[in-house]
Amino acid sequence: MLQGILVKKVLDLVLKQIFKQFDLNKINKYVEEDNELDVQMKQAYKLIDKQGKTIESNEKEIAILKKEIKKLKKEK
C-alpha cells in the first residue's frame, strides 16, 4: 500500500519535471481541455439529439392522426 502511494508520487514528480523540461504543458492543455472543435461537436450532438426527439414526436402525432382518419372514414 505504502509502495503504491510512493510510486504514484514519484511518477507524478517525474512527469511534472518532464513536462517542464520539454515544454509539454501546451500539448497537455490542448489534449485535456476542451477546444473550439470540442465545443462545436458538443453543440452538434445536442442539436442532433433534439432533432431526433422532434422527429419521434412528429411520428407519434402522425400515427395518431392516421388512426383518427381511419375512424372517420369508417363512420362515413
N, CA, C and O atoms as a GROMACS GRO file, in nm:
protein
  304
    1MET      N    1   0.084  -0.119   0.000
    1MET     CA    2   0.000   0.000   0.000
    1MET      C    3   0.088   0.125   0.000
    1MET      O    4   0.068   0.216  -0.080
    2LEU      N    5   0.184   0.128   0.090
    2LEU     CA    6   0.274   0.242   0.100
    2LEU      C    7   0.361   0.254  -0.025
    2LEU      O    8   0.390   0.364  -0.071
    3GLN      N    9   0.402   0.138  -0.079
    3GLN     CA   10   0.483   0.139  -0.200
    3GLN      C   11   0.404   0.198  -0.317
    3GLN      O   12   0.458   0.274  -0.398
    4GLY      N   13   0.276   0.164  -0.326
    4GLY     CA   14   0.191   0.216  -0.434
    4GLY      C   15   0.179   0.368  -0.427
    4GLY      O   16   0.189   0.436  -0.529
    5ILE      N   17   0.158   0.420  -0.309
    5ILE     CA   18   0.148   0.566  -0.291
    5ILE      C   19   0.280   0.633  -0.326
    5ILE      O   20   0.283   0.736  -0.392
    6LEU      N   21   0.390   0.572  -0.280
    6LEU     CA   22   0.523   0.626  -0.307
    6LEU      C   23   0.552   0.628  -0.457
    6LEU      O   24   0.602   0.726  -0.510
    7VAL      N   25   0.520   0.518  -0.525
    7VAL     CA   26   0.542   0.511  -0.670
    7VAL      C   27   0.459   0.616  -0.742
    7VAL      O   28   0.508   0.681  -0.835
    8LYS      N   29   0.335   0.634  -0.702
    8LYS     CA   30   0.248   0.734  -0.764
    8LYS      C   31   0.306   0.874  -0.747
    8LYS      O   32   0.308   0.952  -0.842
    9LYS      N   33   0.350   0.906  -0.628
    9LYS     CA   34   0.408   1.038  -0.602
    9LYS      C   35   0.534   1.061  -0.685
    9LYS      O   36   0.554   1.168  -0.742
   10VAL      N   37   0.620   0.959  -0.690
   10VAL     CA   38   0.744   0.970  -0.766
   10VAL      C   39   0.712   0.990  -0.915
   10VAL      O   40   0.772   1.075  -0.980
   11LEU      N   41   0.619   0.912  -0.967
   11LEU     CA   42   0.581   0.926  -1.108
   11LEU      C   43   0.523   1.065  -1.137
   11LEU      O   44   0.552   1.125  -1.240
   12ASP      N   45   0.441   1.115  -1.045
   12ASP     CA   46   0.386   1.249  -1.063
   12ASP      C   47   0.497   1.353  -1.071
   12ASP      O   48   0.495   1.442  -1.157
   13LEU      N   49   0.595   1.342  -0.981
   13LEU     CA   50   0.707   1.437  -0.983
   13LEU      C   51   0.790   1.424  -1.110
   13LEU      O   52   0.831   1.525  -1.168
   14VAL      N   53   0.814   1.301  -1.154
   14VAL     CA   54   0.892   1.279  -1.276
   14VAL      C   55   0.818   1.337  -1.396
   14VAL      O   56   0.878   1.405  -1.480
   15LEU      N   57   0.690   1.310  -1.405
   15LEU     CA   58   0.611   1.363  -1.517
   15LEU      C   59   0.609   1.516  -1.517
   15LEU      O   60   0.620   1.579  -1.622
   16LYS      N   61   0.594   1.573  -1.400
   16LYS     CA   62   0.593   1.719  -1.389
   16LYS      C   63   0.725   1.778  -1.438
   16LYS      O   64   0.727   1.878  -1.509
   17GLN      N   65   0.835   1.714  -1.401
   17GLN     CA   66   0.967   1.761  -1.443
   17GLN      C   67   0.985   1.744  -1.594
   17GLN      O   68   1.041   1.832  -1.659
   18ILE      N   69   0.939   1.634  -1.649
   18ILE     CA   70   0.949   1.612  -1.794
   18ILE      C   71   0.868   1.717  -1.869
   18ILE      O   72   0.915   1.774  -1.967
   19PHE      N   73   0.745   1.743  -1.822
   19PHE     CA   74   0.661   1.844  -1.886
   19PHE      C   75   0.728   1.981  -1.882
   19PHE      O   76   0.724   2.057  -1.979
   20LYS      N   77   0.790   2.012  -1.770
   20LYS     CA   78   0.856   2.141  -1.756
   20LYS      C   79   0.980   2.150  -1.846
   20LYS      O   80   1.003   2.251  -1.911
   21GLN      N   81   1.057   2.043  -1.849
   21GLN     CA   82   1.182   2.044  -1.925
   21GLN      C   83   1.158   2.050  -2.076
   21GLN      O   84   1.229   2.121  -2.146
   22PHE      N   85   1.060   1.980  -2.124
   22PHE     CA   86   1.035   1.975  -2.268
   22PHE      C   87   0.920   2.065  -2.313
   22PHE      O   88   0.877   2.058  -2.428
   23ASP      N   89   0.869   2.149  -2.224
   23ASP     CA   90   0.761   2.244  -2.252
   23ASP      C   91   0.640   2.173  -2.314
   23ASP      O   92   0.590   2.213  -2.419
   24LEU      N   93   0.596   2.070  -2.248
   24LEU     CA   94   0.482   1.992  -2.295
   24LEU      C   95   0.350   2.039  -2.234
   24LEU      O   96   0.245   1.979  -2.257
   25ASN      N   97   0.355   2.147  -2.157
   25ASN     CA   98   0.234   2.196  -2.093
   25ASN      C   99   0.128   2.238  -2.194
   25ASN      O  100   0.009   2.217  -2.173
   26LYS      N  101   0.172   2.299  -2.305
   26LYS     CA  102   0.078   2.341  -2.408
   26LYS      C  103   0.010   2.221  -2.472
   26LYS      O  104  -0.111   2.223  -2.496
   27ILE      N  105   0.086   2.117  -2.498
   27ILE     CA  106   0.028   1.996  -2.557
   27ILE      C  107  -0.067   1.931  -2.458
   27ILE      O  108  -0.176   1.888  -2.496
   28ASN      N  109  -0.027   1.924  -2.334
   28ASN     CA  110  -0.113   1.866  -2.232
   28ASN      C  111  -0.243   1.946  -2.218
   28ASN      O  112  -0.351   1.888  -2.205
   29LYS      N  113  -0.232   2.077  -2.221
   29LYS     CA  114  -0.350   2.163  -2.212
   29LYS      C  115  -0.442   2.137  -2.331
   29LYS      O  116  -0.564   2.128  -2.314
   30TYR      N  117  -0.386   2.125  -2.450
   30TYR     CA  118  -0.464   2.101  -2.571
   30TYR      C  119  -0.537   1.967  -2.563
   30TYR      O  120  -0.652   1.955  -2.606
   31VAL      N  121  -0.471   1.867  -2.510
   31VAL     CA  122  -0.529   1.733  -2.502
   31VAL      C  123  -0.638   1.726  -2.396
   31VAL      O  124  -0.744   1.667  -2.420
   32GLU      N  125  -0.615   1.784  -2.281
   32GLU     CA  126  -0.706   1.768  -2.169
   32GLU      C  127  -0.821   1.867  -2.167
   32GLU      O  128  -0.930   1.832  -2.120
   33GLU      N  129  -0.802   1.988  -2.215
   33GLU     CA  130  -0.909   2.088  -2.210
   33GLU      C  131  -0.987   2.090  -2.340
   33GLU      O  132  -0.935   2.058  -2.446
   34ASP      N  133  -1.115   2.130  -2.329
   34ASP     CA  134  -1.198   2.142  -2.448
   34ASP      C  135  -1.148   2.256  -2.535
   34ASP      O  136  -1.119   2.365  -2.486
   35ASN      N  137  -1.138   2.230  -2.664
   35ASN     CA  138  -1.100   2.336  -2.757
   35ASN      C  139  -1.223   2.373  -2.841
   35ASN      O  140  -1.333   2.324  -2.815
   36GLU      N  141  -1.204   2.457  -2.938
   36GLU     CA  142  -1.314   2.510  -3.017
   36GLU      C  143  -1.393   2.399  -3.087
   36GLU      O  144  -1.516   2.402  -3.089
   37LEU      N  145  -1.323   2.301  -3.143
   37LEU     CA  146  -1.392   2.192  -3.213
   37LEU      C  147  -1.469   2.102  -3.118
   37LEU      O  148  -1.576   2.052  -3.152
   38ASP      N  149  -1.417   2.082  -2.998
   38ASP     CA  150  -1.489   2.002  -2.899
   38ASP      C  151  -1.622   2.068  -2.864
   38ASP      O  152  -1.724   2.001  -2.853
   39VAL      N  153  -1.619   2.199  -2.846
   39VAL     CA  154  -1.741   2.274  -2.813
   39VAL      C  155  -1.840   2.263  -2.929
   39VAL      O  156  -1.959   2.242  -2.906
   40GLN      N  157  -1.792   2.279  -3.051
   40GLN     CA  158  -1.881   2.269  -3.168
   40GLN      C  159  -1.943   2.130  -3.179
   40GLN      O  160  -2.060   2.116  -3.212
   41MET      N  161  -1.864   2.027  -3.153
   41MET     CA  162  -1.916   1.890  -3.162
   41MET      C  163  -2.022   1.865  -3.055
   41MET      O  164  -2.123   1.800  -3.082
   42LYS      N  165  -2.000   1.915  -2.934
   42LYS     CA  166  -2.099   1.900  -2.828
   42LYS      C  167  -2.229   1.968  -2.868
   42LYS      O  168  -2.337   1.912  -2.846
   43GLN      N  169  -2.220   2.087  -2.927
   43GLN     CA  170  -2.340   2.157  -2.972
   43GLN      C  171  -2.409   2.079  -3.083
   43GLN      O  172  -2.532   2.072  -3.086
   44ALA      N  173  -2.332   2.021  -3.174
   44ALA     CA  174  -2.389   1.943  -3.283
   44ALA      C  175  -2.462   1.820  -3.228
   44ALA      O  176  -2.572   1.788  -3.274
   45TYR      N  177  -2.402   1.752  -3.130
   45TYR     CA  178  -2.466   1.635  -3.071
   45TYR      C  179  -2.597   1.674  -3.002
   45TYR      O  180  -2.696   1.602  -3.011
   46LYS      N  181  -2.597   1.788  -2.933
   46LYS     CA  182  -2.719   1.834  -2.867
   46LYS      C  183  -2.828   1.863  -2.970
   46LYS      O  184  -2.944   1.827  -2.950
   47LEU      N  185  -2.789   1.928  -3.079
   47LEU     CA  186  -2.885   1.960  -3.185
   47LEU      C  187  -2.941   1.833  -3.248
   47LEU      O  188  -3.061   1.823  -3.272
   48ILE      N  189  -2.855   1.737  -3.275
   48ILE     CA  190  -2.898   1.610  -3.335
   48ILE      C  191  -2.994   1.538  -3.240
   48ILE      O  192  -3.096   1.484  -3.284
   49ASP      N  193  -2.963   1.538  -3.112
   49ASP     CA  194  -3.049   1.473  -3.014
   49ASP      C  195  -3.185   1.541  -3.010
   49ASP      O  196  -3.288   1.474  -3.006
   50LYS      N  197  -3.186   1.673  -3.011
   50LYS     CA  198  -3.311   1.749  -3.008
   50LYS      C  199  -3.393   1.721  -3.133
   50LYS      O  200  -3.515   1.704  -3.125
   51GLN      N  201  -3.328   1.718  -3.248
   51GLN     CA  202  -3.400   1.692  -3.373
   51GLN      C  203  -3.455   1.549  -3.375
   51GLN      O  204  -3.564   1.526  -3.426
   52GLY      N  205  -3.380   1.454  -3.321
   52GLY     CA  206  -3.427   1.316  -3.313
   52GLY      C  207  -3.553   1.305  -3.228
   52GLY      O  208  -3.647   1.234  -3.264
   53LYS      N  209  -3.555   1.376  -3.116
   53LYS     CA  210  -3.673   1.376  -3.030
   53LYS      C  211  -3.792   1.440  -3.100
   53LYS      O  212  -3.905   1.394  -3.086
   54THR      N  213  -3.766   1.547  -3.175
   54THR     CA  214  -3.873   1.613  -3.250
   54THR      C  215  -3.930   1.519  -3.356
   54THR      O  216  -4.052   1.512  -3.374
   55ILE      N  217  -3.844   1.447  -3.425
   55ILE     CA  218  -3.889   1.352  -3.527
   55ILE      C  219  -3.976   1.243  -3.464
   55ILE      O  220  -4.080   1.207  -3.518
   56GLU      N  221  -3.931   1.190  -3.350
   56GLU     CA  222  -4.010   1.087  -3.282
   56GLU      C  223  -4.147   1.140  -3.243
   56GLU      O  224  -4.248   1.072  -3.259
   57SER      N  225  -4.150   1.261  -3.191
   57SER     CA  226  -4.275   1.323  -3.151
   57SER      C  227  -4.367   1.341  -3.272
   57SER      O  228  -4.487   1.314  -3.264
   58ASN      N  229  -4.311   1.387  -3.383
   58ASN     CA  230  -4.390   1.406  -3.504
   58ASN      C  231  -4.444   1.274  -3.557
   58ASN      O  232  -4.558   1.266  -3.602
   59GLU      N  233  -4.362   1.169  -3.551
   59GLU     CA  234  -4.407   1.038  -3.596
   59GLU      C  235  -4.523   0.987  -3.512
   59GLU      O  236  -4.617   0.927  -3.565
   60LYS      N  237  -4.518   1.010  -3.382
   60LYS     CA  238  -4.628   0.970  -3.294
   60LYS      C  239  -4.756   1.045  -3.330
   60LYS      O  240  -4.863   0.986  -3.339
   61GLU      N  241  -4.743   1.176  -3.352
   61GLU     CA  242  -4.859   1.257  -3.389
   61GLU      C  243  -4.917   1.212  -3.522
   61GLU      O  244  -5.040   1.207  -3.538
   62ILE      N  245  -4.833   1.179  -3.618
   62ILE     CA  246  -4.878   1.130  -3.749
   62ILE      C  247  -4.954   0.999  -3.732
   62ILE      O  248  -5.058   0.980  -3.794
   63ALA      N  249  -4.903   0.910  -3.649
   63ALA     CA  250  -4.970   0.782  -3.626
   63ALA      C  251  -5.108   0.804  -3.564
   63ALA      O  252  -5.204   0.738  -3.602
   64ILE      N  253  -5.116   0.896  -3.470
   64ILE     CA  254  -5.245   0.926  -3.406
   64ILE      C  255  -5.343   0.984  -3.508
   64ILE      O  256  -5.460   0.946  -3.512
   65LEU      N  257  -5.295   1.076  -3.590
   65LEU     CA  258  -5.381   1.136  -3.692
   65LEU      C  259  -5.428   1.034  -3.794
   65LEU      O  260  -5.544   1.037  -3.836
   66LYS      N  261  -5.341   0.943  -3.835
   66LYS     CA  262  -5.380   0.837  -3.928
   66LYS      C  263  -5.489   0.750  -3.868
   66LYS      O  264  -5.584   0.711  -3.937
   67LYS      N  265  -5.475   0.720  -3.740
   67LYS     CA  266  -5.574   0.639  -3.670
   67LYS      C  267  -5.709   0.711  -3.669
   67LYS      O  268  -5.813   0.650  -3.692
   68GLU      N  269  -5.707   0.840  -3.641
   68GLU     CA  270  -5.830   0.918  -3.637
   68GLU      C  271  -5.894   0.927  -3.775
   68GLU      O  272  -6.017   0.922  -3.787
   69ILE      N  273  -5.812   0.940  -3.878
   69ILE     CA  274  -5.865   0.945  -4.015
   69ILE      C  275  -5.933   0.814  -4.051
   69ILE      O  276  -6.039   0.815  -4.113
   70LYS      N  277  -5.875   0.701  -4.012
   70LYS     CA  278  -5.936   0.571  -4.039
   70LYS      C  279  -6.071   0.560  -3.969
   70LYS      O  280  -6.167   0.508  -4.026
   71LYS      N  281  -6.078   0.609  -3.845
   71LYS     CA  282  -6.204   0.605  -3.771
   71LYS      C  283  -6.310   0.690  -3.841
   71LYS      O  284  -6.425   0.648  -3.853
   72LEU      N  285  -6.270   0.807  -3.888
   72LEU     CA  286  -6.366   0.895  -3.956
   72LEU      C  287  -6.413   0.835  -4.088
   72LEU      O  288  -6.530   0.851  -4.125
   73LYS      N  289  -6.324   0.766  -4.159
   73LYS     CA  290  -6.363   0.703  -4.285
   73LYS      C  291  -6.460   0.588  -4.261
   73LYS      O  292  -6.551   0.566  -4.341
   74LYS      N  293  -6.441   0.514  -4.152
   74LYS     CA  294  -6.530   0.404  -4.118
   74LYS      C  295  -6.669   0.456  -4.081
   74LYS      O  296  -6.769   0.391  -4.111
   75GLU      N  297  -6.677   0.571  -4.018
   75GLU     CA  298  -6.804   0.629  -3.976
   75GLU      C  299  -6.888   0.673  -4.096
   75GLU      O  300  -7.010   0.676  -4.088
   76LYS      N  301  -6.823   0.707  -4.206
   76LYS     CA  302  -6.896   0.753  -4.325
   76LYS      C  303  -6.963   0.638  -4.389
   76LYS      O  304  -7.030   0.655  -4.491
   0.00000   0.00000   0.00000
